Amino acid sequence: MIDMTRVLEDTPGAAQRVFLNSAGSSLMPAPVLAEVLDHLRRETEIGGYEAADEREADREAGYAVFAELLGCRPDQVAFSDSATRSWLAALDAVPLAAGDRILVGEVEYGGNAIALLMRAQAVGATIEVVPSDADGTFADDALKAMLDERVKLVSVVHVPTNGGIIADVRRISDTVHANSDALVLLDACQAVGQLAVDAEALDADILTGTGRKWLRAPRGTGFLVVRDRAKAVLRPKLADLQGGTWTGADSYVLRDDARVYELWECDNAGRLGLIAAARYLLDLGPAEVEREVTQRGAYLRAALAEIPGVTVHDLGARKSGLVTFSVAGKSAADVQAALARRDIAVSVSHRSSTVLDMTRRGLTEIVRASPHYFVTEAQLDTAAAAVAESARD
């Protein structure tokens, strides 16, 4: 069981308001904040290079920490400044040519879709949408029928930004690998930190994620996992002194591990905070965190569903801690503002973030609440009561 006394002591912001926006940017635990501030302070005392040298062993140890957290090897881990940077680096390294095909799901994220469209248009590849099943994710029969030798990449979103669906990633990976040589690129941005994520068990070839959301790390941090099947196929287009070595006037050698996707310059304080956040999660236990977050999501979802005028929009038999809803006669922004006046933090998800899914369901915007394990049931009751009051106004 999670020690809630310790968690709440480490999260003073959780007592000051009802924080339901961990799907946006969560609250850092005190030990993570201390790690960041201590390193920044050290940089002011002795300089950035010297402070980095002092913590080299700790930064190096971070690869093993994330390997433990994500079910992979340390050499398969790379760090970046965001989930987006990790995702773009991986996509840019996928060999694509005219006539190649890329498959996406209906819950594909807007930031991914723009990059996919740009690459496909640049090389003459096509992007095709796999229809959803009743749970709102890849329909297996449709996916199987669409796979052939021209499919080079299947982009999968583990937990979409606009709903509580949890994709059955292993089923999707098994279907893809049994019927093609395509790579599975998993956007785990909303999964890591609220779900126990194991890259080997999921059999995704590439996995990307962020620090700022459910992992409770600083903003401007991200990570990338490149497993062996992907490593054999990917071809990084650009690297610097971190990703390669200049060996002669007209020669260079690239690294043979995932760090080929890293850049030499980075926010060392943020990265140490990212590693500290992963250690904090491992100490609590990812499976325990998943259970607590899932319970809180279910509790809030059930409470909202009982309120007249409120519609819960989450799909799927297995749901995450991400809860989406709307209030009849109210814009999502109005609901967000009404809750903010009561010190309740939620966010708004717009159609542009998930065009295919939102269009299919006739939605233009929804309110998104994402309670983490540090949110109490009493706070969820407070939030539900505030939504009910907004619905009556």
C-alpha positions as a printed Julia matrix, in Angstrom:
393×3 Matrix{Float64}:
   0.0     0.0     0.0
   1.11    3.55   -0.72
   2.06    5.54    2.37
  -0.35    8.45    1.91
   1.03   10.32    4.9
   4.44   10.44    3.26
   2.98   11.24   -0.16
   0.96   14.18    1.15
   3.92   15.49    3.11
   5.94   15.36   -0.12
   3.14   17.11   -2.06
   2.14   20.28   -0.2
   0.33   21.63   -3.27
  -2.16   18.77   -3.02
  -3.5    20.22    0.24
  -3.9    23.71   -1.19
  -6.26   22.78   -4.02
  -7.99   19.82   -5.65
  -5.43   19.05   -8.32
  -6.95   17.1   -11.21
  -4.5    17.91  -13.98
  -1.73   15.3   -13.8
  -2.49   14.47  -17.44
  -1.3    17.99  -18.18
   1.57   18.67  -15.79
   1.54   17.09  -12.35
   2.87   18.25   -8.98
   6.51   17.4    -8.33
   7.23   15.57   -5.05
   9.48   17.44   -2.62
  12.49   15.14   -3.2
  12.3    15.78   -6.94
  12.11   19.54   -6.43
  15.05   19.38   -4.01
  17.13   17.5    -6.57
  16.49   20.16   -9.22
  17.05   23.14   -6.95
  20.17   21.66   -5.35
  21.79   21.17   -8.73
  20.85   24.63   -9.97
  22.28   26.08   -6.77
  25.46   24.09   -7.29
  25.77   25.45  -10.81
  25.71   28.99   -9.39
  28.44   28.04   -6.93
  30.97   26.25   -9.13
  29.7    26.44  -12.74
  27.61   24.27  -15.01
  30.4    22.03  -16.32
  31.81   21.38  -12.87
  28.41   20.7   -11.33
  27.65   18.24  -14.15
  30.95   16.46  -13.57
  30.11   16.03   -9.89
  26.88   14.24  -10.79
  28.11   12.23  -13.76
  27.73    8.92  -11.95
  24.18    9.8   -10.89
  23.21   10.78  -14.42
  24.75    7.58  -15.76
  22.82    5.54  -13.2
  19.61    7.03  -14.58
  19.67    4.71  -17.58
  19.44    1.67  -15.31
  16.7     3.35  -13.27
  14.57    3.86  -16.38
  15.39    0.38  -17.64
  13.92   -0.98  -14.41
  10.91    1.29  -14.66
  10.16    0.55  -18.33
  11.13   -3.12  -18.65
  14.06   -2.77  -21.01
  17.88   -2.62  -20.98
  19.89    0.5   -20.05
  21.42    0.64  -23.53
  17.91    0.93  -24.98
  17.16    4.14  -23.05
  17.76    7.71  -24.18
  16.8    11.0   -22.52
  15.47   14.12  -24.2
  13.75   17.4   -23.41
  10.2    16.12  -24.04
   8.05   13.25  -25.22
   7.64   15.14  -28.48
  11.39   15.39  -29.02
  11.72   11.65  -28.39
   8.83   10.83  -30.72
  10.12   13.08  -33.52
  13.64   11.67  -33.25
  12.3     8.13  -33.61
   9.95    8.97  -36.47
  12.65   10.86  -38.34
  14.88    7.77  -38.21
  12.3     5.42  -39.75
  13.29    4.73  -43.38
  10.35    5.76  -45.55
   9.99    5.95  -49.33
   7.32    6.55  -51.94
   4.55    3.95  -51.7
   5.23    3.06  -48.06
   2.27    2.99  -45.7
   1.86    4.21  -42.11
  -1.06    3.04  -39.96
  -2.55    5.08  -37.13
  -5.51    4.67  -34.83
  -8.53    6.93  -34.52
  -7.24    8.3   -31.2
  -3.93    9.47  -32.71
  -2.6    12.62  -31.06
  -2.47   15.87  -33.02
   1.22   16.5   -32.39
   2.06   13.07  -33.78
  -0.31   13.44  -36.72
   1.26   16.68  -37.93
   4.74   15.12  -37.97
   3.44   11.98  -39.68
   1.73   14.03  -42.38
   4.86   16.09  -42.97
   7.08   13.02  -43.37
   4.58   11.15  -45.5
   4.08   14.1   -47.83
   7.83   14.65  -48.11
   8.57   11.1   -49.3
   5.31   10.08  -50.98
   4.15    7.67  -48.27
   0.51    7.34  -47.18
  -1.18    7.44  -43.8
  -4.17    5.18  -43.22
  -6.51    5.0   -40.25
  -7.29    1.67  -38.61
 -10.97    1.59  -37.54
 -11.67    1.3   -33.83
 -13.37   -1.57  -32.07
 -16.08   -1.12  -29.44
 -13.42   -0.15  -26.89
 -12.27    2.75  -29.05
  -8.9     1.35  -30.08
  -7.49   -0.71  -32.99
 -10.0    -3.28  -34.29
  -7.92   -6.44  -34.65
  -9.54   -7.82  -37.81
  -9.25   -4.46  -39.55
  -5.63   -4.07  -38.51
  -4.74   -7.54  -39.73
  -6.4    -6.92  -43.09
  -4.5    -3.67  -43.6
  -1.02   -5.07  -42.89
   1.3    -5.94  -45.75
   4.95   -5.54  -46.77
   4.44   -1.85  -47.57
   3.45   -0.96  -44.02
   6.59    0.36  -42.33
   5.19    1.89  -39.15
   2.17    1.49  -36.88
   1.67    4.42  -34.51
  -0.13    3.48  -31.3
  -1.28    5.78  -28.48
  -1.28    3.89  -25.18
  -3.69    6.3   -23.43
  -5.21    9.07  -25.58
  -5.15   12.69  -24.46
  -8.95   13.0   -24.67
 -10.26    9.95  -22.84
  -9.71    7.09  -20.45
  -9.1     4.33  -23.0
  -6.14    2.04  -22.35
  -5.08    0.39  -25.6
  -4.37   -3.33  -25.58
  -0.84   -2.7   -26.78
   0.34   -6.31  -26.63
  -2.55   -7.47  -28.81
  -1.76   -4.77  -31.34
   1.97   -5.54  -31.29
   1.36   -9.26  -31.74
  -0.9    -8.64  -34.74
   1.56   -6.25  -36.35
   4.6    -8.48  -35.86
   2.8   -11.63  -36.98
   1.64  -10.07  -40.24
   4.34   -7.58  -41.26
   7.84   -6.24  -40.64
   6.43   -2.89  -39.52
   7.65   -1.18  -36.37
   5.28   -0.37  -33.51
   5.85    3.17  -32.23
   4.14    3.56  -28.85
   3.23    6.97  -27.51
   3.24    6.26  -23.77
   3.06    9.94  -22.82
  -0.13    9.51  -20.76
   0.73    6.01  -19.56
   4.09    6.08  -17.78
   3.54    7.16  -14.2
  -0.09    6.08  -13.96
   0.25    2.56  -15.41
   2.89   -0.09  -14.86
   4.57   -0.03  -18.28
   6.84   -2.84  -19.48
   8.22   -2.38  -22.99
   9.19   -6.03  -23.32
   5.81   -7.3   -22.17
   4.04   -4.86  -24.5
   6.49   -5.76  -27.3
   6.45   -2.22  -28.65
   9.55   -1.53  -30.75
   9.84    2.14  -29.77
   8.38    3.82  -26.69
   8.29    7.53  -25.9
   7.18    9.46  -22.84
   7.43   12.63  -20.8
   8.42   13.55  -17.28
   5.94   16.33  -16.55
   2.73   14.32  -16.51
   1.99   11.28  -14.36
   5.68   10.66  -13.62
   5.73   13.93  -11.63
   9.08   15.08  -12.98
  10.09   18.57  -14.15
   8.85   20.06  -17.38
  11.29   19.9   -20.29
  12.17   16.23  -19.7
  11.42   13.13  -21.74
  12.65    9.65  -22.59
  12.89    7.19  -25.44
  13.19    3.41  -25.57
  14.56    1.81  -28.75
  14.35   -1.98  -28.64
  16.46   -4.3   -30.78
  13.99   -4.79  -33.62
  13.8    -1.04  -34.11
  17.53   -0.5   -33.65
  18.2    -2.76  -36.63
  15.93   -0.65  -38.85
  16.19    2.97  -37.7
  18.66    5.29  -39.37
  19.26    8.54  -37.42
  19.64   11.43  -39.83
  21.57   13.84  -37.59
  23.68   13.53  -34.46
  26.09   15.66  -32.46
  28.95   14.96  -30.04
  26.64   12.97  -27.77
  25.37   10.71  -30.53
  28.62   10.26  -32.41
  32.39   10.79  -32.54
  34.24   12.81  -35.17
  37.08   10.49  -36.14
  38.71   12.33  -39.05
  38.35   15.1   -41.57
  35.65   13.2   -43.45
  34.62   10.45  -41.03
  32.54    9.88  -37.93
  31.23    6.97  -35.86
  27.76    6.87  -34.36
  26.99    5.38  -30.97
  25.63    1.84  -30.97
  22.97    2.43  -28.32
  19.85    4.54  -27.9
  21.89    7.54  -26.81
  22.6     8.21  -30.47
  19.31   10.14  -30.28
  20.47   12.38  -27.43
  22.02   15.82  -27.74
  25.13   16.83  -25.83
  23.51   19.93  -24.33
  20.75   19.27  -21.84
  19.16   20.57  -18.67
  21.18   18.6   -16.13
  19.06   19.78  -13.2
  15.91   18.68  -15.02
  17.4    15.34  -15.95
  18.44   14.66  -12.36
  14.9    15.56  -11.36
  13.54   13.15  -13.97
  15.68   10.35  -12.57
  14.63   11.24   -9.03
  10.96   11.08  -10.09
  11.49    7.61  -11.57
  13.14    6.46   -8.34
  10.23    7.91   -6.36
   7.75    5.96   -8.49
   9.76    2.76   -8.2
   9.87    3.2    -4.43
   6.08    3.52   -4.29
   5.64    0.64   -6.74
   4.25    1.17  -10.27
   1.62   -1.54   -9.8
   0.43    0.07   -6.56
   0.29    3.48   -8.23
  -1.7     2.04  -11.14
  -4.22    0.52   -8.75
  -4.65    3.77   -6.82
  -4.94    5.95   -9.93
  -7.39    3.56  -11.58
  -9.55    3.54   -8.45
  -9.61    7.32   -8.28
 -10.52    7.59  -11.94
 -13.35    5.1   -11.51
 -14.59    6.88   -8.37
 -14.72   10.28  -10.06
 -16.2     8.86  -13.26
 -19.04    7.22  -11.31
 -19.72   10.39   -9.32
 -19.88   12.55  -12.43
 -22.17   10.09  -14.21
 -24.78   10.59  -11.48
 -25.01   14.36  -12.01
 -27.94   15.56  -14.17
 -26.69   17.37  -17.25
 -23.21   15.83  -17.11
 -22.03   13.37  -19.77
 -18.93   11.24  -19.25
 -17.16   10.55  -22.54
 -14.66    7.8   -21.66
 -14.67    4.63  -23.74
 -13.14    1.2   -23.22
 -13.63   -1.8   -20.98
 -10.39   -0.98  -19.16
 -10.11    2.69  -18.26
  -7.28    4.83  -16.95
  -7.25    7.67  -14.43
  -8.0    10.16  -17.18
 -11.67   11.22  -16.95
 -13.43   13.34  -19.59
 -16.87   14.91  -19.44
 -19.08   17.79  -20.55
 -21.83   19.81  -18.91
 -24.98   20.55  -20.9
 -25.27   24.2   -21.88
 -21.73   25.02  -20.69
 -18.53   25.35  -22.68
 -15.59   23.33  -21.43
 -13.72   26.57  -20.74
 -16.62   27.85  -18.62
 -16.63   24.66  -16.56
 -12.85   24.86  -16.15
 -13.11   28.47  -14.99
 -15.94   27.7   -12.56
 -13.9    24.9   -10.99
 -10.78   27.05  -10.86
 -12.66   29.6    -8.78
 -13.13   26.81   -6.24
  -9.42   25.86   -6.36
 -10.07   22.77   -8.48
  -7.66   22.28  -11.39
  -8.81   20.56  -14.58
  -7.95   21.1   -18.24
  -9.77   21.27  -21.58
  -9.17   18.93  -24.52
 -10.01   20.42  -27.92
 -10.93   18.72  -31.19
  -7.58   19.7   -32.72
  -5.7    17.41  -30.34
  -7.53   14.27  -31.54
  -9.32   15.27  -34.75
 -10.29   11.77  -35.9
 -11.78   10.56  -32.64
 -13.46   13.81  -31.66
 -15.0    14.2   -35.13
 -16.2    10.59  -35.1
 -17.91   11.16  -31.76
 -19.29   14.59  -32.63
 -17.25   16.39  -29.97
 -15.52   19.76  -30.24
 -14.21   20.08  -26.68
 -14.38   18.24  -23.37
 -13.31   18.83  -19.79
 -10.46   16.58  -18.68
  -9.86   15.6   -15.05
  -6.91   13.44  -14.11
  -6.63   12.56  -10.39
  -3.3    11.12   -9.29
  -2.72    8.92   -6.24
  -2.17   11.97   -4.0
  -5.8    13.1    -4.51
  -8.15   11.95   -1.74
 -11.7    10.67   -2.12
 -12.89   13.67   -0.11
 -11.31   15.95   -2.71
 -13.0    13.99   -5.51
 -16.33   14.48   -3.71
 -15.58   18.21   -3.57
 -14.87   18.25   -7.29
 -18.04   16.35   -8.15
 -20.1    18.71   -6.01
 -18.58   21.7    -7.78
 -19.4    20.19  -11.17
 -22.98   19.58  -10.0
 -23.24   23.22   -8.91
 -21.91   24.36  -12.29
 -24.46   22.15  -14.04
 -27.31   23.77  -12.03
 -26.22   27.36  -12.66
